[in-house]
Amino acid sequence: VGRDGKGALPQKTFWETYSAFANTNGGTFLLGVKEKKDHSFEVVGVPNVQKVLDELWTAVDNTQSISTNLLTQKSVCILEIEGKSVIQIFVPRASRKDKPVYRRANPMEGTYQRLHSSDKKCNHEMVKRMLAEQLEDSRDDKLLEYYDLGDIDRETLRLYRQTYYNRDPSQERNSYDDIEFLRSIGGWKRERSTGKEGLTLAGLLMFGKLMSIQEEYPNYMLDYQERAEAKTEKRWIDRISLDGTWSGNIFDFYTRVNRKLTSDLKVPFILKGDKAEAKTSIHNALREALVNSLVHADYSGKASVLVVKRPDMFGFRNPGTMRISIEQAISGYEHDCRNEKLHQMFHFIGLGERAGSGIPNIFTWWNEQHWRLPHLYEKLEPYDQTLLELRMIDLLPQDVINELKILMGERFNLLDNTERLILATALTENTVTHARLKEISQEHHHDLSQKLAQLVKDGLLNSNGYGQGMVYYLSNESLLTPDDVFGSKILNKTSEPFLETSEPFLETSEPSSQTSEPLEISSGGLMVDGFKFPIYDSLETMNDKMRQELKLIVAPLWVKKQFPKNKFKEIVKNICQNKYLTLGVLVKLLNRNEDYLRKNTLNPMVETKELFRAFPHTPNDPRQAYTSTANDKEQ
């Protein structure tokens, strides 16, 4: 409400978060809403709305406050809640040309990104990549002085030219020598003003020798893994990596991986000339997803290009976040390819859809199989990356349909496909939310809201919570709450540190976080109907053996406060195997602040399904408990 009680714009934190929203995926401010210590929210209102609005519109046009004004009149509105005024401000995702959005006229020190629920200051390397993206429409068109045909893998170029010839033998390019051919497809460049000529970045990436590519891109890495099980474990049964046994360039990687992706698909082929071609949309989707990952990759980034084949899904990852928003990519209205020349080279041999249509076509082709919609998303940790998951999971499995028919009788036959999808998801995943349905359905969000409300009204669903936290579940089910399990008591609020127990914490000289076998389930936890594992709300309820095993795993955290994030997460997963540990227990074991632990570790791990909440419908309850072992419905 400001120092004078009439309302004020929180200058420092507001513009840091504005920068973070703009440089990530956008976001919404609610001025006049206060978060309490228990993570619930209270409407306090803004006493003098006009004063705050005047401050906002003055500052947003001042480059000392923020580099770019992304707001319009429609971005700001006044909400009346509980008789109080709340200012809602929507900050959109900035376009590539506007990034980085930064504070105080200093991009190197004033650029932020949104990471889960906090604002992260970008390091200089991240800012430099944003600036490069801003200036270069196509990252791969650059002339590489002193790179020539000696840096090309001739066999790869020969195979590409043969593919090009097979597609159209009458093309004039077929008669060109290698340099002229490369020049005609964007792989060779001559600058008229200086007379300099040589390979382009695209030519080097597409056809180059590995050593030459890595001289230009030291972090360049291509990786294909086939995994035998539907798990996130990194055990593979077949792999293509930069092991020195093949050229290491992009075209060679594409041809090798494409064969493996489609080698055992049980779908028909047709013969076109002397070449077998996929007849189904599945082949088209996989081929397009592979090309899409390769042409949109930021090869200056530190993440690898990674393609994963599992029995239940195909996964594609490329370094670098998207140049346009995910919504724009799915709709197909926008096109902004990071490596336009690479895209052009694939297009010349019949690969890669026309500009802007690749992602929409993948969604369409996958949807034709009645599988879950593809999941396209970005991650900023540990490095910027874009991921596409194509899961071969039937949205409406027959056994689920049969069970719903038994539960609901004739009423089920009167439901449309979307309503059936809602109920099937609630049955298979225990609960369903509006956000979850947006991931797996193409229905408009307003129509989804209406269908959810109607299913509740008809008595087929129950609801719990409010606003964005509303969850729905089948009417014949009940959701366990922390009160059901613990009563109304507050758990583990003692201020005594874990080290001050009667038993010394570091009594072993061999601490280790590398435990690979699940800890033994011992007595002492709360066994509750509806939960597969016991819940531990206190270290004192564990027997001595379990307590000592946990101490051994977390010992490195007490020796060294600064700990690598990936190793810290492994420790969290190890101590949560085959049991639920409450937030209070985790705070004691891990020697971390409660808010920091929840926001920076537990919530992100839940999002990536490395952890699962005991009470998913009340995520911020201080009695929340976590396990790293999925229930049958969560796998």
C-alpha positions as CSV (number, residue, x, y, z in Angstrom):
1,V,0.0,0.0,0.0
2,G,3.0,2.3,0.0
3,R,4.6,4.3,2.7
4,D,1.8,6.9,2.8
5,G,-0.9,4.2,2.8
6,K,-2.4,5.4,-0.5
7,G,-0.7,2.8,-2.7
8,A,2.7,2.8,-4.6
9,L,4.3,0.8,-7.3
10,P,7.1,-1.4,-5.8
11,Q,9.8,0.0,-8.0
12,K,12.7,-2.4,-7.6
13,T,10.9,-5.7,-7.4
14,F,8.2,-4.8,-9.9
15,W,10.6,-4.0,-12.7
16,E,12.8,-7.0,-12.0
17,T,9.7,-9.3,-12.3
18,Y,8.5,-7.3,-15.4
19,S,11.9,-8.1,-17.0
20,A,11.6,-11.8,-15.9
21,F,8.1,-12.1,-17.3
22,A,9.0,-10.4,-20.6
23,N,12.2,-12.5,-21.1
24,T,10.4,-15.8,-20.3
25,N,6.7,-16.6,-21.1
26,G,4.9,-13.5,-19.8
27,G,3.0,-13.2,-16.6
28,T,0.4,-11.3,-14.5
29,F,0.8,-8.9,-11.6
30,L,-2.0,-8.5,-9.0
31,L,-1.3,-5.3,-7.0
32,G,-3.3,-5.3,-3.8
33,V,-3.0,-9.0,-3.1
34,K,-0.7,-10.2,-0.2
35,E,0.8,-13.6,0.2
36,K,0.7,-14.7,3.9
37,K,3.3,-16.9,5.7
38,D,1.2,-20.0,5.1
39,H,1.2,-19.3,1.3
40,S,-2.4,-18.4,1.2
41,F,-3.5,-15.0,-0.2
42,E,-5.2,-12.0,1.3
43,V,-6.9,-9.2,-0.7
44,V,-5.7,-5.9,0.9
45,G,-6.6,-3.6,-2.1
46,V,-4.9,-0.5,-3.5
47,P,-6.2,2.6,-1.7
48,N,-5.3,5.1,-4.5
49,V,-5.6,3.3,-7.8
50,Q,-5.0,6.4,-10.0
51,K,-1.8,7.3,-8.2
52,V,-0.3,3.8,-8.8
53,L,-1.5,3.8,-12.5
54,D,0.2,7.2,-13.0
55,E,3.4,5.8,-11.6
56,L,3.2,2.8,-13.8
57,W,2.6,4.6,-17.1
58,T,5.3,7.2,-16.3
59,A,7.9,4.6,-15.4
60,V,7.2,2.1,-18.2
61,D,8.2,4.7,-20.8
62,N,11.4,5.6,-18.9
63,T,14.4,3.5,-20.0
64,Q,15.9,4.0,-16.5
65,S,13.1,1.9,-15.2
66,I,12.8,-0.7,-18.0
67,S,14.2,-0.9,-21.6
68,T,11.0,-1.7,-23.4
69,N,7.3,-0.8,-22.9
70,L,5.3,-3.9,-23.8
71,L,2.1,-2.7,-22.2
72,T,-1.1,-1.4,-23.9
73,Q,-4.3,-0.1,-22.3
74,K,-5.7,-3.6,-22.5
75,S,-2.8,-4.9,-20.5
76,V,-4.1,-3.2,-17.3
77,C,-7.5,-3.5,-15.7
78,I,-9.0,-2.9,-12.3
79,L,-10.7,-5.8,-10.4
80,E,-13.1,-5.3,-7.6
81,I,-12.7,-8.2,-5.1
82,E,-14.3,-8.2,-1.7
83,G,-15.1,-4.5,-2.0
84,K,-11.4,-3.7,-2.6
85,S,-9.6,-2.5,-5.8
86,V,-6.9,-4.8,-7.2
87,I,-4.8,-3.8,-10.2
88,Q,-4.2,-6.6,-12.7
89,I,-1.2,-6.0,-15.1
90,F,-0.5,-8.5,-17.8
91,V,3.1,-8.5,-19.2
92,P,3.4,-10.4,-22.5
93,R,6.4,-12.4,-23.6
94,A,8.7,-10.1,-25.5
95,S,9.5,-10.8,-29.1
96,R,13.0,-11.8,-30.1
97,K,13.6,-8.3,-31.4
98,D,12.8,-6.8,-28.0
99,K,14.9,-9.1,-25.9
100,P,16.6,-8.7,-23.6
101,V,14.2,-6.6,-21.6
102,Y,16.3,-5.1,-18.8
103,R,16.4,-2.5,-16.0
104,R,18.4,0.7,-15.6
105,A,19.8,0.9,-19.1
106,N,22.2,-2.0,-18.4
107,P,21.4,-5.3,-20.1
108,M,24.4,-7.1,-18.6
109,E,23.3,-6.3,-15.0
110,G,19.6,-5.8,-15.3
111,T,18.2,-8.7,-17.3
112,Y,16.1,-11.3,-15.5
113,Q,14.2,-14.5,-16.4
114,R,11.3,-16.2,-14.5
115,L,12.3,-19.5,-13.0
116,H,9.3,-21.2,-11.4
117,S,8.1,-18.7,-8.8
118,S,11.2,-16.5,-8.6
119,D,13.2,-14.0,-10.7
120,K,16.6,-15.1,-11.8
121,K,19.3,-12.6,-12.8
122,C,20.7,-13.6,-16.2
123,N,24.5,-14.1,-16.5
124,H,26.5,-12.4,-19.2
125,E,26.5,-15.4,-21.4
126,M,22.7,-15.6,-21.4
127,V,22.4,-11.9,-22.2
128,K,24.9,-12.1,-25.1
129,R,22.9,-15.0,-26.6
130,M,19.7,-12.8,-26.4
131,L,21.5,-9.9,-28.1
132,A,22.8,-12.3,-30.9
133,E,19.2,-13.6,-31.4
134,Q,17.9,-10.0,-31.6
135,L,20.4,-9.0,-34.3
136,E,20.5,-12.2,-36.5
137,D,17.4,-13.3,-38.3
138,S,19.2,-16.5,-39.3
139,R,22.0,-17.7,-37.1
140,D,23.5,-20.0,-39.8
141,D,24.1,-17.6,-42.7
142,K,27.4,-16.3,-41.4
143,L,30.5,-16.7,-43.7
144,L,33.2,-18.7,-42.1
145,E,36.5,-17.2,-43.3
146,Y,39.2,-19.8,-43.8
147,Y,36.8,-22.8,-43.8
148,D,36.7,-24.6,-47.1
149,L,36.0,-27.9,-48.7
150,G,38.7,-29.5,-46.6
151,D,36.3,-29.1,-43.6
152,I,33.6,-31.0,-45.4
153,D,32.9,-34.7,-45.0
154,R,32.8,-35.6,-48.7
155,E,30.7,-38.8,-48.2
156,T,28.0,-36.9,-46.4
157,L,27.9,-34.3,-49.2
158,R,27.8,-37.2,-51.8
159,L,24.8,-38.8,-50.1
160,Y,23.0,-35.5,-49.9
161,R,23.6,-34.8,-53.6
162,Q,22.4,-38.4,-54.4
163,T,19.2,-37.8,-52.4
164,Y,18.7,-34.5,-54.2
165,Y,19.2,-36.1,-57.6
166,N,16.8,-39.0,-56.9
167,R,14.1,-36.5,-56.1
168,D,14.5,-34.6,-59.4
169,P,17.2,-35.8,-61.9
170,S,16.3,-32.9,-64.2
171,Q,17.3,-30.2,-61.8
172,E,20.1,-27.9,-63.1
173,R,21.9,-28.0,-59.7
174,N,22.8,-31.7,-60.4
175,S,25.4,-30.5,-62.9
176,Y,27.2,-28.0,-60.6
177,D,30.5,-28.7,-59.0
178,D,30.6,-29.1,-55.2
179,I,31.3,-25.4,-54.4
180,E,28.6,-24.1,-56.8
181,F,26.2,-26.7,-55.5
182,L,26.8,-25.7,-51.9
183,R,26.5,-22.0,-52.8
184,S,23.1,-22.7,-54.5
185,I,21.6,-24.3,-51.3
186,G,23.1,-21.9,-48.8
187,G,26.2,-23.9,-47.7
188,W,28.8,-21.6,-49.3
189,K,29.0,-17.8,-49.5
190,R,30.9,-15.2,-51.4
191,E,31.0,-11.6,-50.2
192,R,31.0,-9.3,-53.2
193,S,32.4,-6.3,-51.3
194,T,35.5,-8.1,-50.1
195,G,35.8,-11.1,-52.4
196,K,36.0,-13.4,-49.4
197,E,34.3,-16.7,-49.7
198,G,34.0,-20.0,-47.8
199,L,31.6,-22.3,-46.0
200,T,28.6,-20.8,-44.1
201,L,27.7,-22.0,-40.6
202,A,24.9,-24.0,-42.2
203,G,27.2,-25.7,-44.7
204,L,29.6,-26.6,-41.9
205,L,26.9,-28.0,-39.6
206,M,25.1,-29.9,-42.3
207,F,28.1,-31.5,-44.0
208,G,31.2,-30.8,-41.9
209,K,33.8,-32.9,-40.1
210,L,33.3,-33.1,-36.4
211,M,36.6,-31.5,-35.5
212,S,35.9,-28.5,-37.7
213,I,32.3,-28.1,-36.3
214,Q,33.5,-28.2,-32.7
215,E,36.2,-25.5,-33.5
216,E,33.3,-23.2,-34.2
217,Y,30.9,-24.6,-31.6
218,P,32.8,-26.1,-28.7
219,N,29.6,-27.3,-27.0
220,Y,28.2,-29.0,-30.1
221,M,26.7,-32.4,-29.1
222,L,24.2,-34.7,-30.9
223,D,22.8,-37.7,-29.0
224,Y,20.2,-40.4,-29.8
225,Q,19.2,-43.0,-27.1
226,E,16.8,-45.9,-27.3
227,R,15.6,-47.0,-23.9
228,A,13.9,-50.3,-23.2
229,E,11.6,-49.1,-20.5
230,A,9.1,-46.3,-20.0
231,K,11.2,-44.6,-17.4
232,T,13.2,-41.4,-17.1
233,E,16.3,-43.4,-16.2
234,K,19.2,-42.9,-18.6
235,R,19.9,-46.6,-19.3
236,W,20.0,-47.1,-23.0
237,I,20.0,-50.2,-25.3
238,D,21.1,-48.4,-28.5
239,R,22.9,-45.1,-28.9
240,I,24.3,-42.7,-31.5
241,S,26.6,-40.1,-30.1
242,L,29.7,-38.2,-31.1
243,D,32.0,-41.2,-30.5
244,G,34.3,-40.7,-33.5
245,T,32.9,-43.6,-35.5
246,W,31.0,-41.5,-38.0
247,S,31.2,-38.0,-39.4
248,G,29.3,-36.2,-36.6
249,N,27.5,-33.7,-38.9
250,I,23.7,-32.9,-38.9
251,F,22.8,-34.6,-42.1
252,D,24.5,-37.8,-41.2
253,F,22.9,-37.7,-37.7
254,Y,19.5,-37.2,-39.4
255,T,19.8,-40.2,-41.7
256,R,21.0,-42.5,-39.0
257,V,18.4,-41.5,-36.4
258,N,15.5,-41.3,-38.7
259,R,16.0,-45.0,-39.6
260,K,16.1,-46.0,-36.0
261,L,13.0,-44.0,-35.0
262,T,10.8,-45.7,-37.5
263,S,12.6,-49.1,-37.8
264,D,10.1,-51.1,-35.8
265,L,6.9,-49.1,-36.1
266,K,4.1,-51.6,-36.9
267,V,2.6,-49.5,-39.7
268,P,2.4,-50.0,-43.5
269,F,4.8,-48.6,-46.1
270,I,4.3,-47.8,-49.7
271,L,7.0,-48.0,-52.4
272,K,7.8,-44.9,-54.4
273,G,10.3,-45.7,-57.1
274,D,13.0,-47.7,-55.4
275,K,12.5,-46.0,-52.0
276,A,10.2,-47.2,-49.2
277,E,8.2,-44.3,-47.8
278,A,6.0,-44.1,-44.7
279,K,2.4,-44.2,-45.5
280,T,1.2,-43.1,-42.1
281,S,1.1,-39.8,-40.3
282,I,3.2,-41.3,-37.5
283,H,6.3,-41.4,-39.8
284,N,5.6,-37.9,-40.9
285,A,5.3,-36.6,-37.4
286,L,8.6,-38.3,-36.3
287,R,10.5,-37.1,-39.3
288,E,9.2,-33.5,-38.9
289,A,10.0,-33.5,-35.2
290,L,13.6,-34.6,-35.8
291,V,14.1,-32.0,-38.5
292,N,12.4,-29.3,-36.4
293,S,14.8,-30.0,-33.5
294,L,17.9,-29.8,-35.7
295,V,17.0,-26.5,-37.6
296,H,15.8,-24.7,-34.4
297,A,18.7,-25.6,-32.2
298,D,21.1,-22.9,-30.8
299,Y,24.4,-24.7,-31.3
300,S,26.2,-22.1,-29.3
301,G,24.2,-23.3,-26.2
302,K,25.4,-25.8,-23.7
303,A,22.6,-28.4,-23.9
304,S,22.8,-31.2,-26.4
305,V,20.5,-32.1,-29.2
306,L,18.9,-35.2,-27.7
307,V,16.4,-37.7,-29.3
308,V,15.0,-40.4,-27.1
309,K,12.9,-43.5,-28.2
310,R,11.0,-45.3,-25.5
311,P,8.2,-47.9,-25.7
312,D,5.7,-45.2,-24.7
313,M,7.0,-42.1,-26.3
314,F,9.5,-40.2,-28.5
315,G,11.3,-37.2,-27.0
316,F,13.1,-34.4,-28.9
317,R,15.3,-31.8,-27.2
318,N,17.3,-28.9,-28.8
319,P,19.5,-26.3,-27.1
320,G,17.9,-22.8,-26.9
321,T,14.4,-21.6,-26.1
322,M,11.9,-20.8,-28.8
323,R,12.0,-17.6,-30.8
324,I,8.2,-17.3,-30.6
325,S,5.7,-18.3,-27.9
326,I,4.6,-21.9,-27.7
327,E,1.0,-20.8,-28.5
328,Q,2.2,-19.1,-31.7
329,A,4.2,-22.2,-32.7
330,I,1.2,-24.5,-32.2
331,S,-1.2,-22.2,-34.0
332,G,1.2,-21.8,-37.0
333,Y,0.6,-18.1,-37.4
334,E,4.2,-17.2,-36.9
335,H,7.5,-18.4,-38.3
336,D,11.0,-17.5,-37.0
337,C,13.5,-20.3,-37.7
338,R,16.8,-19.9,-35.9
339,N,18.7,-21.7,-38.7
340,E,17.0,-20.7,-41.9
341,K,19.6,-22.1,-44.3
342,L,19.6,-25.5,-42.6
343,H,15.8,-25.6,-42.9
344,Q,16.2,-24.7,-46.6
345,M,18.7,-27.6,-47.2
346,F,16.3,-30.1,-45.7
347,H,13.4,-28.6,-47.7
348,F,15.3,-29.1,-50.9
349,I,15.3,-32.9,-50.4
350,G,11.6,-33.0,-49.4
351,L,12.1,-32.7,-45.6
352,G,10.8,-30.0,-43.2
353,E,7.4,-28.5,-43.7
354,R,6.8,-25.1,-45.1
355,A,7.4,-22.1,-42.9
356,G,5.3,-22.1,-39.7
357,S,3.4,-25.4,-40.4
358,G,5.8,-28.0,-38.9
359,I,4.5,-27.9,-35.3
360,P,0.8,-27.7,-36.2
361,N,1.2,-30.6,-38.5
362,I,2.9,-32.7,-35.8
363,F,-0.1,-32.0,-33.5
364,T,-2.5,-32.9,-36.3
365,W,-0.8,-36.1,-37.3
366,W,-0.4,-37.3,-33.6
367,N,-4.1,-36.4,-32.9
368,E,-5.1,-38.6,-35.8
369,Q,-4.0,-41.6,-33.7
370,H,-6.2,-40.5,-30.8
371,W,-3.1,-40.3,-28.6
372,R,-2.3,-37.6,-26.0
373,L,-1.5,-34.3,-27.6
374,P,2.2,-33.6,-28.1
375,H,3.8,-31.7,-25.2
376,L,5.9,-28.7,-26.3
377,Y,7.7,-26.8,-23.6
378,E,10.8,-24.9,-22.6
379,K,13.3,-25.3,-19.7
380,L,15.9,-22.8,-18.4
381,E,17.7,-25.2,-16.2
382,P,20.4,-26.3,-16.3
383,Y,20.6,-24.7,-19.7
384,D,18.1,-23.1,-22.1
385,Q,16.3,-25.9,-24.1
386,T,13.1,-26.7,-26.0
387,L,11.5,-30.1,-25.6
388,L,8.8,-31.9,-27.5
389,E,7.3,-35.1,-26.2
390,L,5.2,-37.4,-28.4
391,R,3.5,-39.9,-26.1
392,M,1.8,-43.0,-27.6
393,I,-0.9,-43.1,-24.8
394,D,-4.5,-43.5,-25.8
395,L,-6.6,-40.7,-24.4
396,L,-9.5,-43.1,-23.9
397,P,-8.2,-46.6,-23.2
398,Q,-10.8,-49.3,-23.6
399,D,-10.4,-50.5,-20.0
400,V,-11.0,-47.0,-18.7
401,I,-14.1,-46.6,-20.9
402,N,-15.4,-49.9,-19.6
403,E,-14.9,-48.9,-15.9
404,L,-16.6,-45.6,-16.5
405,K,-19.6,-47.3,-18.1
406,I,-19.9,-49.5,-15.1
407,L,-19.7,-46.6,-12.7
408,M,-22.1,-44.3,-14.6
409,G,-24.3,-46.6,-16.6
410,E,-26.4,-45.1,-19.4
411,R,-25.3,-41.5,-18.5
412,F,-21.9,-42.2,-19.9
413,N,-23.3,-42.8,-23.4
414,L,-24.9,-39.3,-23.4
415,L,-21.5,-37.6,-22.9
416,D,-19.5,-36.0,-25.8
417,N,-15.8,-36.9,-26.4
418,T,-14.4,-34.0,-24.3
419,E,-16.6,-34.9,-21.3
420,R,-15.5,-38.5,-21.6
421,L,-11.9,-37.3,-21.7
422,I,-12.4,-35.3,-18.5
423,L,-13.8,-38.2,-16.7
424,A,-11.2,-40.7,-18.0
425,T,-8.4,-38.3,-16.9
426,A,-9.9,-38.0,-13.4
427,L,-10.1,-41.8,-13.2
428,T,-6.6,-42.5,-14.4
429,E,-4.8,-39.6,-12.6
430,N,-7.0,-39.4,-9.5
431,T,-7.7,-35.7,-10.1
432,V,-8.0,-33.4,-13.1
433,T,-7.5,-29.6,-13.4
434,H,-8.3,-27.0,-16.0
435,A,-4.6,-26.6,-16.8
436,R,-4.1,-30.4,-17.3
437,L,-7.1,-30.5,-19.7
438,K,-5.5,-27.6,-21.8
439,E,-2.5,-29.9,-22.2
440,I,-4.4,-32.8,-23.6
441,S,-7.4,-31.2,-25.3
442,Q,-7.8,-28.8,-28.2
443,E,-11.0,-27.3,-26.6
444,H,-11.1,-23.6,-25.9
445,H,-10.5,-22.8,-22.2
446,H,-13.9,-21.2,-21.8
447,D,-15.6,-24.4,-23.2
448,L,-13.5,-26.5,-20.8
449,S,-14.7,-24.4,-17.9
450,Q,-18.3,-24.8,-18.9
451,K,-18.0,-28.6,-19.3
452,L,-16.3,-29.0,-15.9
453,A,-19.0,-26.9,-14.2
454,Q,-21.7,-29.0,-15.9
455,L,-20.2,-32.3,-14.9
456,V,-20.1,-31.1,-11.3
457,K,-23.7,-29.9,-11.6
458,D,-24.7,-33.3,-13.0
459,G,-23.1,-35.1,-10.0
460,L,-20.4,-36.8,-12.1
461,L,-17.5,-34.8,-10.6
462,N,-16.8,-33.2,-7.3
463,S,-14.6,-30.1,-7.0
464,N,-12.2,-28.8,-4.4
465,G,-10.5,-25.5,-4.0
466,Y,-11.0,-22.2,-5.9
467,G,-9.7,-20.3,-8.9
468,Q,-6.6,-21.7,-10.6
469,G,-6.2,-24.1,-7.6
470,M,-9.5,-25.9,-8.3
471,V,-9.2,-29.6,-8.7
472,Y,-11.9,-32.1,-9.8
473,Y,-12.4,-35.8,-9.0
474,L,-15.0,-38.5,-9.7
475,S,-18.0,-38.2,-7.5
476,N,-17.6,-41.7,-6.1
477,E,-14.1,-40.9,-4.9
478,S,-12.9,-38.9,-1.9
479,L,-9.7,-36.9,-1.6
480,L,-7.6,-37.4,1.4
481,T,-6.6,-34.1,3.0
482,P,-3.9,-33.3,5.5
483,D,-6.6,-32.9,8.1
484,D,-7.8,-36.5,7.4
485,V,-4.3,-37.8,8.0
486,F,-2.9,-35.6,10.7
487,G,-6.0,-33.9,12.2
488,S,-5.5,-30.1,12.7
489,K,-2.1,-30.3,14.4
490,I,0.8,-28.3,12.9
491,L,3.8,-30.6,12.2
492,N,7.5,-30.1,12.8
493,K,7.5,-26.5,13.8
494,T,10.2,-26.9,16.4
495,S,13.1,-24.6,15.9
496,E,15.6,-27.2,17.1
497,P,18.1,-28.1,14.4
498,F,18.5,-31.7,13.3
499,L,22.1,-31.7,14.5
500,E,21.1,-31.1,18.1
501,T,19.8,-34.6,18.6
502,S,21.3,-36.9,21.2
503,E,23.0,-38.9,18.4
504,P,25.7,-37.0,16.5
505,F,24.7,-36.5,12.8
506,L,28.1,-37.0,11.2
507,E,29.0,-40.2,13.1
508,T,30.1,-42.0,9.9
509,S,33.3,-41.3,8.0
510,E,31.7,-42.5,4.7
511,P,28.9,-40.2,3.8
512,S,27.4,-41.0,0.4
513,S,24.5,-39.7,-1.8
514,Q,24.9,-42.5,-4.4
515,T,22.4,-45.0,-2.9
516,S,20.8,-46.8,-5.8
517,E,18.6,-49.3,-3.9
518,P,15.4,-48.0,-2.2
519,L,15.6,-47.7,1.5
520,E,13.9,-50.4,3.5
521,I,10.4,-49.5,4.5
522,S,10.4,-49.6,8.3
523,S,7.7,-49.3,10.9
524,G,6.9,-46.0,12.5
525,G,5.2,-44.1,9.7
526,L,1.5,-43.5,9.4
527,M,-0.2,-46.1,7.2
528,V,-3.3,-44.6,5.7
529,D,-5.9,-46.2,3.4
530,G,-5.5,-44.7,0.0
531,F,-1.7,-44.2,0.2
532,K,0.7,-46.8,-1.1
533,F,3.5,-45.7,1.3
534,P,3.8,-44.7,4.9
535,I,3.9,-41.0,5.8
536,Y,6.5,-39.8,8.2
537,D,5.8,-36.5,9.9
538,S,8.6,-36.7,12.4
539,L,12.1,-38.1,12.6
540,E,11.3,-39.4,16.0
541,T,8.6,-41.8,14.5
542,M,11.2,-43.6,12.5
543,N,13.1,-46.6,13.9
544,D,16.8,-46.2,14.4
545,K,17.8,-48.0,11.2
546,M,15.8,-45.8,8.9
547,R,16.9,-42.6,10.7
548,Q,20.6,-43.6,10.3
549,E,20.1,-44.5,6.6
550,L,18.7,-41.1,6.0
551,K,21.4,-39.4,7.9
552,L,24.0,-41.2,5.9
553,I,22.5,-40.0,2.6
554,V,22.1,-36.3,3.6
555,A,25.5,-36.1,5.4
556,P,27.2,-34.3,2.5
557,L,24.7,-31.4,2.7
558,W,25.7,-30.7,6.3
559,V,29.4,-30.7,5.4
560,K,29.1,-28.4,2.5
561,K,26.3,-25.8,2.3
562,Q,26.8,-24.9,-1.3
563,F,25.9,-28.0,-3.2
564,P,25.4,-28.7,-7.0
565,K,21.7,-28.6,-7.8
566,N,21.6,-31.9,-9.7
567,K,23.3,-33.7,-6.9
568,F,21.0,-32.1,-4.3
569,K,18.0,-33.3,-6.3
570,E,19.4,-36.8,-6.3
571,I,19.7,-36.7,-2.5
572,V,16.0,-35.6,-2.3
573,K,14.9,-38.4,-4.5
574,N,16.9,-41.0,-2.6
575,I,15.5,-40.0,0.8
576,C,11.9,-39.9,-0.5
577,Q,11.9,-43.4,-2.1
578,N,9.1,-45.7,-1.0
579,K,7.8,-43.3,1.6
580,Y,6.2,-39.9,2.1
581,L,8.2,-37.3,4.0
582,T,6.5,-34.1,5.2
583,L,7.9,-30.7,4.4
584,G,8.9,-30.3,8.1
585,V,10.9,-33.5,8.0
586,L,12.6,-32.5,4.7
587,V,13.6,-29.1,6.1
588,K,15.3,-30.8,9.0
589,L,17.0,-33.5,7.0
590,L,18.2,-31.2,4.2
591,N,19.2,-28.3,6.4
592,R,17.4,-25.8,4.2
593,N,14.9,-22.9,4.7
594,E,11.3,-24.0,4.2
595,D,10.3,-21.4,1.6
596,Y,13.6,-21.8,-0.3
597,L,13.2,-25.6,-0.3
598,R,9.6,-25.5,-1.5
599,K,10.0,-22.9,-4.2
600,N,13.4,-23.9,-5.6
601,T,13.5,-27.6,-5.2
602,L,10.3,-29.4,-4.3
603,N,7.8,-27.5,-6.6
604,P,10.1,-27.8,-9.7
605,M,10.7,-31.5,-9.0
606,V,6.9,-32.0,-8.8
607,E,6.5,-30.3,-12.1
608,T,9.0,-32.7,-13.8
609,K,7.5,-35.7,-12.0
610,E,10.6,-36.4,-10.0
611,L,8.5,-36.0,-6.9
612,F,4.8,-36.6,-6.2
613,R,2.7,-34.9,-3.5
614,A,0.6,-36.8,-1.0
615,F,-2.1,-34.1,-1.3
616,P,-1.9,-32.7,-4.8
617,H,-5.1,-30.7,-4.4
618,T,-3.7,-28.6,-1.5
619,P,-0.1,-28.1,-2.8
620,N,0.8,-25.3,-0.4
621,D,-0.4,-26.9,2.8
622,P,2.5,-26.8,5.3
623,R,1.7,-30.4,6.1
624,Q,2.3,-31.5,2.5
625,A,4.3,-34.7,2.1
626,Y,6.4,-35.9,-0.9
627,T,7.6,-39.2,-2.4
628,S,9.9,-40.0,-5.3
629,T,8.2,-43.3,-6.1
630,A,5.2,-43.0,-8.4
631,N,1.9,-44.7,-7.7
632,D,0.5,-46.9,-10.4
633,K,-1.6,-44.0,-11.8
634,E,1.3,-41.6,-11.8
635,Q,3.7,-43.7,-13.9
